[in-house]
Amino acid sequence: MATDQFQSPDYFLVDDLLTDEQKLIRETVRSYVKKEISPIIEDFAQRAEFPEQIVPQLGDLGCFGPTIPAEYGGGGLDYISYGLMMQELERGDSGVRSTASVQGSLVMFPIHAYGSEEQKQKYLPKLASGEWLGCFGLTEPDHGSNPAGMITNIKDAGDDVVLNGAKLWISNAPFAQVAVVWAKDEAGDVRGLIVERGMEGFTTPTTHGKWSLRASATGELVFDNVRVPKENILPGVKGLKGPLSCLTKARYGIAWGALGAAMDCYDTALRYSKEREQFGKPIGAFQLQQKKLAEMITEITKGQLLNWRLGVLMNEGRATPQQVSMAKRNSCDVATNIARQARQMLGGMGITGEYSIMRHMMNLESVITYEGTHDIHLLITGMDVTGINAFG
Ligand code: FAD
């Protein structure tokens, strides 16, 4: 892969809206990506292997649970800093950002928000440092967009509960020591449980054959009469609002992350358009190519402003899940379109691993699907503005 020459686009001087601390955090993660991710990621993606070494690295960098308080090993940072971290990680690769999103928003967040003090002490510092990797099990083979239909269940067994069922499409699963799993109890309430690798009857088969997020490990969680101590149940939440609140946090990170991938595609195409000559001119001199670039930077700029404003609302505790849905959907849409246009601008070179665009393009097909599909986020916005549920 060519050397990482990334220069971040900032057409509307959005940097002026950031604090010095936020800029420093972004710079730190950007340098890390240039040094540790860009040189290796294409190779891992081609081989469909998870670069395990990034787990402690991301921990050291503070990318796991950056908004979790420092007393539990988190960074105690604000939401714009968190967003910028996800933007920079996904600028490198959506799979790397997925690892951090799952760990921070889907595993550490529910333990922090709904866990007992003992659970927080036991799990959060190890997850924050990257000593342990976590995963989040909500999706099932027959229940994706509609998690309310889940059939994974727990039954009372004295000091334990007995867990049965299966989860599919679970990021980090094959390498995770800890899984936050959502299952129905005998009353039909959704409960969160912390399931540890090594518990009898718990396996995590790897999902093979993905053309997308190839450098992220995906797997199943299979529970065959797994005895989970009751002390591993998250005491602070019952019902779907548990997993949905986690998804809101992760979707917020995706809104920033997907735009990072878009920025990388734009920056690569812009540079290429000035270097590549056809018909005696750089291809950037042709109006058709300028149209593509002009539309890309317009959409990136709109997305940057939307994300920044959403970050402010998150910091003030005023952001709604529906606003997060809109931003997630917008960034994924913008990024998938930009990746496709950028890839075409590179002609034949665009389909090779010499450049990052094709990898981003394929990764973004997962990003636009997970954590609520493009359609589902549209329905969320539709319901919010009309007050009418069009899901069922
Ligand atoms: P379905 O729900 O079957 O949807 C199929 C199609 O129908 C979609 O186009 C959808 O938009 C459409 N559709 C569904 N309902 C409606 C409706 N009411 N109206 C109109 N259209 C509708 N899940 C986890 O729990 N943890 C993870 O870590 C995780 N990681 C993932 C990693 C990857 C690489 C992928 C691909 C997925 C991951 N997922 C994870 C699962 C992901 O969240 C689901 O794939 C997603 O929610 C969609 O569910 P589904 O695949 O079952 O599609």
Boltz pocket constraint, residues with backbone or C-beta under 6 A from the ligand:
constraints:
  - pocket:
      binder: B
      contacts: [[A, 102], [A, 135], [A, 136], [A, 137], [A, 138], [A, 139], [A, 140], [A, 141], [A, 143], [A, 144], [A, 145], [A, 146], [A, 168], [A, 169], [A, 170], [A, 171], [A, 172], [A, 212], [A, 213], [A, 218], [A, 366], [A, 369], [A, 370], [A, 371], [A, 372], [A, 373], [A, 374], [A, 375], [A, 376], [A, 379], [A, 390], [A, 391], [A, 392]]
      max_distance: 6.0
